[in-house]
Amino acid sequence: MSFSLLALIVFEGFLILIILAIFPPMFRHAPFIPTTHARVHRMLELTGLKKGELVVDLGAGDGRVLHCAVRHFGAKGVGVEFSPLLAWFGNFWLKIKGLSKDAKIVRGDIFNYDCSKADVITLFLLQTTNKKIKEKLQKELKPGARVVSRIFTFNDWQPMAKDEKYHLSVYKK
Ligand SMILES: C[S@@+](CC[C@H](N)C(=O)[O-])C[C@H]1O[C@@H](n2cnc3c(N)ncnc32)[C@H](O)[C@@H]1O
């Protein structure tokens, strides 16, 4: 096999992986657009996240929210991610960083995940998705649980805190 044919096969393989990672979620409820580390840290800080609390990231992407929750706040984390590739990569990365005993990504749909054990819910989805998931959160979340959403809001929920710079809103049940 010539080098150029091999390079073409490898390139096409990468292209397929990227398409698999990005496009299925696009037809779900939000595309994969990662949050910067500074914003992730601010999101968690704004919720008043404490050591030992459970963070559930709905639409976890590559799992970066879980990394920050465990490493910087001593919390536990579960991410729910629709894309199998992102879920696999996120769990692989958690393992490499030695965080997999405190955090994992579950491959699945956020609308089927039971959020009743969460102390903090993190979201970066879409306005329409927030609207759809609002009732589920209202029903399942325990008293005192906090929800932090990046950019998109929950209309007619009163935020307990806001960060205008990073476009974050925190709500408390
Ligand atoms: C904007 S990204 C946010 C990723 C990560 N939370 C962050 O802040 O970096 C949204 C993620 O939600 C995932 N997603 C969209 N709809 C979903 C669904 N119904 N169930 C599970 N994950 C979903 C996408 O695959 C994507 O990775």
Ligand as a Chemical Component Dictionary entry (heavy atoms), coordinates in Angstrom:
data_LIG
# 
_chem_comp.id                   LIG 
_chem_comp.type                 NON-POLYMER 
_chem_comp.pdbx_formal_charge   0 
_chem_comp.three_letter_code    LIG 
# 
loop_
_chem_comp_atom.comp_id 
_chem_comp_atom.atom_id 
_chem_comp_atom.alt_atom_id 
_chem_comp_atom.type_symbol 
_chem_comp_atom.charge 
_chem_comp_atom.model_Cartn_x 
_chem_comp_atom.model_Cartn_y 
_chem_comp_atom.model_Cartn_z 
_chem_comp_atom.pdbx_ordinal 
LIG C1  C1  C 0  -22.558 22.651 24.073 1  
LIG S1  S1  S 1  -21.991 21.002 24.444 2  
LIG C2  C2  C 0  -21.533 21.184 26.156 3  
LIG C3  C3  C 0  -20.446 20.217 26.581 4  
LIG C4  C4  C 0  -19.946 20.420 28.016 5  
LIG N1  N1  N 0  -21.020 20.363 28.970 6  
LIG C5  C5  C 0  -19.225 21.734 28.128 7  
LIG O1  O1  O 0  -19.791 22.686 28.706 8  
LIG O2  O2  O -1 -18.097 21.812 27.627 9  
LIG C6  C6  C 0  -23.547 20.120 24.545 10 
LIG C7  C7  C 0  -23.398 18.616 24.625 11 
LIG O3  O3  O 0  -24.686 18.046 24.851 12 
LIG C8  C8  C 0  -24.762 16.805 24.165 13 
LIG N2  N2  N 0  -26.180 16.502 23.954 14 
LIG C9  C9  C 0  -27.079 17.152 23.180 15 
LIG N3  N3  N 0  -28.300 16.597 23.282 16 
LIG C10 C10 C 0  -28.176 15.555 24.160 17 
LIG C11 C11 C 0  -29.089 14.604 24.676 18 
LIG N4  N4  N 0  -30.381 14.609 24.337 19 
LIG N5  N5  N 0  -28.619 13.687 25.557 20 
LIG C12 C12 C 0  -27.292 13.671 25.913 21 
LIG N6  N6  N 0  -26.385 14.559 25.451 22 
LIG C13 C13 C 0  -26.816 15.495 24.590 23 
LIG C14 C14 C 0  -23.985 17.060 22.886 24 
LIG O4  O4  O 0  -23.532 15.853 22.334 25 
LIG C15 C15 C 0  -22.858 17.962 23.371 26 
LIG O5  O5  O 0  -21.721 17.212 23.704 27 
# 
loop_
_chem_comp_bond.comp_id 
_chem_comp_bond.atom_id_1 
_chem_comp_bond.atom_id_2 
_chem_comp_bond.value_order 
_chem_comp_bond.pdbx_ordinal 
LIG C1  S1  SING 1  
LIG S1  C2  SING 2  
LIG S1  C6  SING 3  
LIG C2  C3  SING 4  
LIG C3  C4  SING 5  
LIG C4  N1  SING 6  
LIG C4  C5  SING 7  
LIG C5  O1  DOUB 8  
LIG C5  O2  SING 9  
LIG C6  C7  SING 10 
LIG C7  O3  SING 11 
LIG C7  C15 SING 12 
LIG O3  C8  SING 13 
LIG C8  N2  SING 14 
LIG C8  C14 SING 15 
LIG N2  C9  SING 16 
LIG N2  C13 SING 17 
LIG C9  N3  DOUB 18 
LIG N3  C10 SING 19 
LIG C10 C11 SING 20 
LIG C10 C13 DOUB 21 
LIG C11 N4  SING 22 
LIG C11 N5  DOUB 23 
LIG N5  C12 SING 24 
LIG C12 N6  DOUB 25 
LIG N6  C13 SING 26 
LIG C14 O4  SING 27 
LIG C14 C15 SING 28 
LIG C15 O5  SING 29 
# 
